[in-house]
């Protein structure tokens, strides 16, 4: 029997807000053995972050109240320790890696200074005194562990000067500086592209094995868990609903919540995959993009002169048919959002031609009617809806600009709410009273208000939890059938696209490297980048894992090297 | 950093030239003949015409502007009609007193408002927070001159330690000839009696002048601190075991200070404007009494001079703040400077 490094016993925590108390953790029990990788999985609001904060000691009390429970780290109850004793464990016993690699840095200090501070203050606590040179040596050693070698440049940089993957590596390095025994990782890599995420997860696994660390990995992504955990805890509304070894959770999930989580993950391969087809037997061409190029000027120097051009999109050719769900996939910076913005007329193309419904885009953009033809749904409904307007007001804005009378507007907004399965009573509510999924439904309703033929969906589900994501996708599918829409679906989530789009174009550095029927792309990817991309997607079964295209590490780094910022 | 500095300096230089031209145009548009004012109502039309000729008022507008700007570069602001001395000398004589008052006021604003703002943020929603909120509200809503008069009344009836007028007791026989700022010179020369006396003189006017800014900057510091406290890296720093004191003052305050410093720079304009009133109330021998007199007398050369000097003040204060912000937050430099 191995020894526990961390044990949480009967933890009960509630939050008090203006006199109201609400329970956020109920009898949470979990333990991590020495050298074990444990995963805590749950959706947003399930209490996993509160659990993490209680363990690392950054839970703000008040508003939080720790009602009962113990957190034992190497048999010491952390909740009973005084501040000095507790601080000794911070950083040197238990360390953390937070989710967002940019926000986790102090933006105004160099990497060197931040890392030195961590060593310096832990030395103070432990009564050591190491000089600047020794500290720097330790930092360089640690950076080597996370496979960063360009030390001088990295250490003198400010966080914004590094690329996302590099920041995440440095962040892991920071967590390792004081030789912790337990590493708590809160969704590391979720803010990164899949290919980079894959590298980071591999790195973490290697470190845990080499350094003999224990890992508590907090995430909402089942696919990631499969690669990162020996044992799994499933958390739902403040309770641990199921715990078991990885194989058991994935092969024979017991709790209905775990099962629903499993089913909500869109499969990449296997029987459950839906092959989407265009419902029109002989579809017309809806959008034709030829030689589309968009470049942005780069201004530098004293006079802000244009010194070079940044090509966001380079000579793209696409043909989208009436009734298609056309997926544009790619990682951040690949140019997919630029295409979306050009299509809805928010950017002017630098060169090339777009024909929509057999008319030229340049002639159309000026016309009001154009807005009735093509609309957009944005990624984050929290910021795409005006917080100061009621739902009815939000929905009526497009109508007001197109000769609807007040009576017609009211009827139309009610009709729209009906279409997206929201009760009419919601029309007087404000966005903040709605959940994320409901807000996205409102955003979809707004896009539909002028009865467009084409809707551009810019990552419409990536800000939502998996379960909610499923219902929004179902809604989109139903609306498409009922209204005969054409979708342009922009996303980085290939497994979702596999089950939703009938055609896909993969973008890479502003160019389309591969496009075609979704089924063909997944069963037989041709371009190396497509292969690397698909093989990086975390999946939830061994079957899918075995069906992924095989890409060696060398091939992967070769194709990805070009995309990396310096 | 160099490009950043150069960019800032050039911008400010342009602002300054623009200001000089604008104020010159305004001065020429306002009704009233400077020559007539200089000579008084009894002068004959011919005398006025001769005076106009002598003052160059009959030259074409652009010639006047050119001569004016050329003089400006050499530090020549023309002659005051009121005192018949070069404007520059009058201003330089009165400037140190105002400069000292404004500097001390800014000092008070920074030392009072930023710590109070930090306290209010750290003990959010407690009595400390509420107390500072009330103080800042009172400070913001009370006009400077009302506060000045109230303070003066209080000083004359209750707290006799604070004199109600003047800059320093003339009986102390002190000549501030090093920096021309009494507080600093008395320290350099080791005259503690002068320092205490000057301090008691400057304290009330500065409080009256600082109140509004203190209130604003305090609230802005508070909200900036609260915003920064929500950043992930603050949680990360705590979890890595960085002591709370370093997190609050070393990390959070440094980033949070960007907003209050920017406001302080902008506040400078209203500080100079308010100084006119406050100096008047406390008979402070600064540029204000000179400015007000010249405005009332339509002594245009002097008015232009006073406005320009106030402008220089403002422009330099903001240059200083811009440089400070560039040091505090390297992102300003990285975005605007040469390294992309």
Interface residues (C-beta under 8 A of the other chain):
Chain A: X53 X56 X57 X58 X87 X88 X90 X91 X92 X94 X95 X96 X98 X99 X100 X103 X104 X105 X106 X107 X108 X109 X117 X118 X121 X122 X124 X125 X158 X160 X161 X174 X175 X177 X178 X300 X301 X302
Chain B: X3 X6 X7 X231 X232 X233 X235 X236 X237 X238 X239 X240 X241 X242 X243 X246 X251 X254 X255 X328 X329 X330 X331 X334 X338 X340
